[in-house]
Amino acid sequence: MSASKPTPSERAIEEKIPWRFLIPFMVVLGFFLAIINPLNAAVMGWPIPPLYYYSSLGLAVICYSGLTVLPFMVFHIANALGRLNFFKKRINLMTMTWLYATTLYLTYYLGRPAAYTTCFNFAVFMANRIFVPEMTYDLVPWFMAPPTDVAKQIIFGGVPVPWADLMPMIIFWWIFGLIQGILMLSVVTLFRKGWIEIERVPFPHALAAYELLVRVIPEKRVKFTWPFTVGLILGILVYAPTLLTALFPWFPDIYAWKTNTCGYGSYVVQTGDPIAALVGFTKIGREPLGVVIAYFAPLSVLFNIWFWWLTLILIGTQVLYYLGYYTALPGTPGCGRANCGSISLFYGDPMKWNVIVIGGMWGLAVFLLVTGRNYIRDTFRAAFGRMDPTARTEFEKNEPLSYRSIYILLAGSFIVATIVYMICGISLASALLISITAIIGWLAFMRLIGLAGVYLRGSYKGPVLHRLLLWPKTPEMPTRDFVLSAYFSNLSIECPDSPSYFGGSFVTAFHAFKVASLTNVSSRSVFKVLVASIIVYPLVTTVATLWLGYTRGFVNVPGAGFTCGDGLLGWSLWRGNAWENCPGTEPWIPHFTFGFIIVGLLSILHAKYIWFPFEPVGFLVGLGMGIFSGFWSYALIAWILKMLTLKIGGSRAYEEYGVPIATGYIAGYTLILIPGAILGRIRFFIPF
């Protein structure tokens, strides 16, 4: 049930954001959660994931969905507090929409329940100071990391925090996060109306959040109907054994999470399994949350996910095997079949699926711009005075800024980002390509998340333009320009939480604007809250993490040593032949072009002909995440369930039963994580 449209007077009230509460709330919450999030007992000693997600405050176990749990936890807490008179008038659609926006942004600075996100954000540069002191000052500027002797103190901690030595680094990463956040926010704001109001991209994570939000506010816009309640109970009961297995070593591993399972809940095919005879089989999804996420996707997308995986990966790979390719796969487990070098599906001849998928990713973004050219043209006309004033007023009615202001903000932040890269020692050409890569990549990923609920998580997607135009081969001697360009070009479209500056801002903004459109809260007020979040969290979380590291020592912070230990060298991609493998070994341009063209054709045909059964999002997810994570299995089950729902009860059954059960399941899953998060931190300090 959607809320009624607000009156102009209600709009005026809506713009009065309680900054005296919200800013201190952001500072305290960001500092506190940045400290306690990595203190997760399940990660010490690196036991088998996905058990460590039982205490997550950031990402859900299906990490490649970008679904996070903190906003849902806040809704559950608001549901309890709303029973008190003091909070009844303060907890409403407006305040909860603002809290959703800011806590969602914070979750991408928390990431997984360990210190990995911290390492990707800035600590990897400190590790470079420690592990390669002989060349670190040639590669990393003085303001990106402290001196080597200061950096070493964070390993074991137990020392006063050297704030004076750390201040240049803190200021730099704060400014860097602020600039990148504003750049990503300006791009999202430009496309907000086109995606949310015109195309009505569903954004399933935002829909799930909205369905819980309207049920927890004191005025109860929607009641806890029995389908939602059933879903909530299922979410609790299904995840309870995982929680108990993670907390208590004696509790039986009912779901066999400790056996041949990836961190995101997928079974890794073993060489002795009967299905291993099919060499294209890599992984099978086993986490029920994956089915729930997939259930929101359109039927056409679900069909394309499992169809393309079945025909091209399973059947196609088997045919190629009989023709003499992929001969090492029968004796290789699922992870190796997917990712391990020249023998794998992603990187091996003849298909090099990683390159095809990345080409398709670029094709999706480019053809989104092509098919949306009329909308882009109208924004230009509105921005530069070529639209009738009355028409412009109507066109800009629900926007947070005028289109002229949006374009000024976009151009200004792009220029400043370029200047910052150049100050770091990156050339002008490379600096421009990094920002272009980030924008194009996240436009594509957000279309995947908006329709399928997942994106292409993983490394080695970014340096396409750099390999094409600047460095086809690794330089004989690494330069600061090359090393930093390799790092930022790759990590800019890695994950929304690794690092947080790029994708975290992009994903948050689209979902926050989507929820605002459902709750009828002005996009202008949400924009302000997002800007405040972009200002606060890069600074607060960095300061908190440094305090934790120097006080406790990174050796005692789960996940810190694992990611940071290899230093910048491991992630800059210039060590060994990593650069030449990114996105694939030579020749890779034909594969990239093939993926680009195929996705372009699918985009045009699907947009032009309603009857055309194939579309680009399912194609990319089926190939990319079908190989990487086994998401095809979730899509197949969700497709069957959704088909049955629509066949039996039509769209009414889907809206009144299917959606409430699915969103209730997510609500139940996030509810049981609250005691998990509390008990996980207690167990970290007091083992039991």
Residue, then its C-alpha position, 0 to 999 in steps of 0.5 A: m500500500s502506498a502512502s497518499k501524496p503530501t500537500p504543499s504544507e506537508r512538503a514544507i515540513e518534510e524539508k525540515i530535517p532534524w539536523r541537530f539529531l541526525i548529524p550527531f547520530m551519524v557521527v556516533l553510529g558511524f564511529f561505534l559500528a566501525i569499531i565493533n563491526p570487525l570484532n567478530a569471533a567467527v572470523m578469527g582463525w578463518p573458519i569456513p564462511p558463510l557462518y561469519y555472516y551471522s553477526s553482520l552489520g553490513l552485507a548480507v550473506i549473498c554479498y554479491s547482491g549488495l543487500t545490507v542488513l543495518p537499515f532493516m535492523v534500524f526498522h526493527i528497533a524503530n518498531a520496538l521504540g515506536r510503542l513509547n510515547f516519546f518516539k511515536k511522533r518522531i518515527n514516521l515515513m519521513t524520518m525512517t526514509w532519512l534513516y534508511a538513506t544514511t544507514l544504508y550508506l554507512t553499511y557499505y563502509l562496514g562491509r562484511p563483518a571483518a576489516y576487509t573494507t577498511c583495508f580496501n579503503f585505505a589500510v592497504f596503502m599503510a601495508n605498502r609502507i610496511f611490506v615494501p619499504e624500499m620502494t613505497y615512497d616512489l609508489v605511494p605519496w606521503f599524504m596517502a599513508p603515514p611513514t613506515d615507522v608509524a605504519k608499523q605500530i598499527i600491526f601490534g597496537g598498544v600505543p597512543v594513536p599518532w594523530a599528528d602523523l596520521m592527519p595528512m592521510i586522514i584528511f586526504w582519504w576524507i577529501f577523496g571519499l567526499i569527492q568520489g561520493i559527490l561525483m557518484l551522487s550527481v550521476v545518480t541524481l541525473f538519472r533518478k527521474g528516468w530510472i525511477e519515475i519513467e522506466r520504474v526500475p523495481f530495485p528489489h532491495a528498496l522494495a523489501a525495505y519499504e515493505l518493512l518500513v510501512r509496517v513498523i512505523p507507529e501509524k502502521r500504514v500497512k498491517f502485519t498480514w499473515p503472508f508477511t508474518v509467515g515470511l518473517i517466521l520462515g526467515i527466522l527459523v531457516y537462518a536459526p541453525t546457521l546462527l547456532t552453528a556459528l555461535f556454538p561449536w557443539f551445535p550440529d552443522i545442519y546445512a553443512w556450511k563447513t563442507n565445500t561451501c563458498g562464503y556466499g552460501s554456494y556449494v563448490v562442485q567436487t571432482g568426485d561428485p556425479i555432476a562433476a562429469l559436466v565440466g561446466f558445473t562450478k557451483i550451486g546456490r544453497e542459501p535460501l536468501g538467494v531464492v528470495i532475492a531472485y523472486f523479485a526479478p522479472l520473469s524474463v530476467l529469471f528465464n534468461i539467467w538460467f537459460w543462458w547458463l544452461t545453453l552456453i555454460l553447461i551444454g556449450t562447455q561440454v561440447l567444447y570439452y568433447l572438441g578438445y578444450y577445457t581438458a583439465l576441468p574434470g580433475t578440478p573443483g568448482c572454484g578452479r573451474a570458474n577462476c583458476g587461470s588458463i584452464s578455467l571458464f573465465y580466463g581459458d581459451p576458447m571462450k574467456w567468459n570473463v572478457i565476454v561478460i566485461g564487454g557485455m557490461w560496457g555494452l549494457a551501459v553504453f546502450l542504456l545511454v543510447t536507448g535513453r538518449n531522449y531523456i538525456r536530451d531533455t535534461f540538456r534542454a532543461a539545463f541550458g534553457r532550450m525547454d519552455p519554462t512551463a515544461r521545464t518546471e514540470f519536468e524538474k518538479n520532483e528533482p532534488l536540484s535543477y538539471r543545470s545544477i546537477y550538470i554543474l555538480l557533475a562536471g565540477s566533481f569530475i574535474v576535482a576528482t581528476i585533479v586529485y588523481m593528478i596530485c597523487g601522481i596519476s597522469l591526466a589521461s589515466a585520471l580521466l579514464i578512472s572516473i569514466t570507468a567508475i561511472i560506466g561500470w556502476l551504471a551497468f551494475m545498478r541496472l543488474i541490481g535494479l532488475a536481478g538483485v545482484y551485480l558482477r562482484g569480483s576483481y579484474k573488471g576495471p582496467v579495460l580502457h587503460r589496457l586499450l589506450l595506455w598500458p597494453k603490457t606491464p611496464e618493466m619498471p613500475t611507476r607511481d602513475f601505473v601502480l595507482s592507476a591499476y589500483f584505482s581503475n580496478l577497485s573503482i568497480e570492484c564492489p560497493d563495499s571494497p572500496s566504499y567511495f565509488g559503488g557504495s555512494f552509487v548503490t545507496a543513492f539509487h535505493a534511497f531515491k527509490v524508497a523516497s518515491l515509495t514513501n512520498v518523501s521529497s527527493r530533495s531532502v533525501f539528497k541533503v541526507l545523502v550529502a551529509s552522509i558522504i561528508v560524515y562517514p569517510l572521516v568518522t569511519t577512518v578515524a575509528t578504524l585507526w583508533l581501533g588499530y593502534t589501540r588493539g593492533f591489526v593482528n587482533v582485528p579479524g580480517a585486517g591482516f588477511t587483506c592488507g598483508d600483501g600490501l598495495l602490490g597484490w592489488s595494483l595488478w602489476r606484480g607478475n603477469a596479473w595486468e596481462n590477465c586483466p580482463g583476460t590474456e591476449p588476444w582479448i579484444p575480440h572477446f570483449t567486442f563480441g560481448f559488447i555487440i551481443v549485449g547491445l543487440l539484446s538491448i535494442l531488440h528487447a527494447k524494440y520488440i515486446w515479444f522478443p524473449f531475450e534480454p541483456v541483464g539475464f544474459l550477463v548475470g547468467l554467464g557472470m554470476g552463474i559461473f562465479s556463484g551458481f546464481w543460476s540455481y536461485a534464478l531457476i527456483a525463483w522462476i518456477l515459484k513465480m510462474l506458479t504464483l502468476k499461473i495460479g493467482g495472477s498478479r494479485a496473488y503475486e502482490e498480496y502473497g508472493v511479495p509479502i512472503a518474500t519481503g517478510y523472509i528478508a525481515g525475519y533474516t535481518l531480525i535474527l541477525i540482531p541477537g547474532a550481532i550482539l552475541g557475536r561481539i560478546r563471544f569475541f571478548i568472552p569466548f563461550 
